[in-house]
Amino acid sequence: MSERILVADDDPDILQVVRVNLELEGYEVETALDGQEALDKATSQPVDLILLDIMMPRMDGLTALHRIRGHASTGNTSIILLTARGLPEDRVRGLELGADDYITKPFDVSELVARVKAVLRRTQAARDLSPLTGLPGNFRISQEIEDRISSGKSFALIHGDLDNFKAFNDHYGFMRGDEVIRFCGRCLQDAAAAIGQTGAFIGHIGGDDFVAIVDAEMAEAYCKEVIERFDDGILDYYDTADALRGYIEVVDRRGERYAVPICSISLGVASNASREIKTQWEASAIAVEMKEFAKKRAGSSYEIDRRTR
C-alpha cells in the first residue's frame, strides 16, 4: 500500500508541482490550502507524512503543527515544514514544536522528494524498534529473513525464548521482568560480537521472544555463547536467597506453593546449510519447532535442525 502524504500550502502552483512529483514517486497525495484544512484532513484521515507551509491563512503552519502534535491520532505523524522565512528562530521554533525536518523556499523538487523519503525511512525504522530493548521488531525481522533467503547464502535463523519467565515476572514484578528482557537482548548481541559475527542480525519479536540470524557455520558456536552469557548473568536478577536456593516459590490460584526453577533460555535453529528454505514462514516454523524440542530439556539448551529435507 502506498504511503499517504498531505501537502498544505496556500499557493496552488506549489501544491500542483509538489503533488505531481510525489505521485510520480508512488505516493498518494492529499492537499490543503491553509492550516485549518490541513488539521481537519490530518485528524479525520491520518496520513504518513505532512508537508506544512508556515505562512498560511486562517491558521498558520506552526499553530497547525502544535495542534497536530497534540491530537491522539496524529501525534506521531512525520512533519516537514516548508518555509520562506530565513530566520533561524523560525526553524528552531518549528523543530521545538515537533517538526521532523524543514526545507526553505524556493526549494529544489528533487531535494524535497529526497527529504520526504529520508524522513519516512527514519520514521519507519523508529516505529519498528522495540521500546524496551531498542532492537528491530517484526517488520525488520521479516525483511531480514527474506533478504537472507533471496541472497542465496547460507544462514541460520535462531528463535530464542525464556523459560519460567512468567513466574519470575509475577513474583518480582514487571519492572524487574523488563530488566531480564533487556539482559537477554544484550546477551544475544554480545554473543555475536564475541564470536566475530559482525553481520549478525538480532531482533525482538516481543515479550520474551527474540530472533538472531547468523552465518550457518557459526550457529552452534553462537548458541553456546548465548547460553553461557545468559546463565552467567541471570542470577543477578534474583534475590540472594532465591539465587542460592535455585528456585522461587510461587503460589498458584488454589493457594498451593510450588517451586519454579531459575530462568533459562531455549534456542531453536533453522538453517539452509543442508536443506532448502524457500520462505520466511518456513524458516520461522522450523526454528519454533526446534525451540520446542530444546524446551523439553531442563535448563538452557539449544536444538539445531539437521534434517536434509
Summary of the structure (lengths in Angstrom):
residues: 309
radius of gyration: 25.3
end to end distance: 35.7
largest distance: 74.9
contacts: 982
relative contact order: 0.10
helix: 48%
strand: 22%
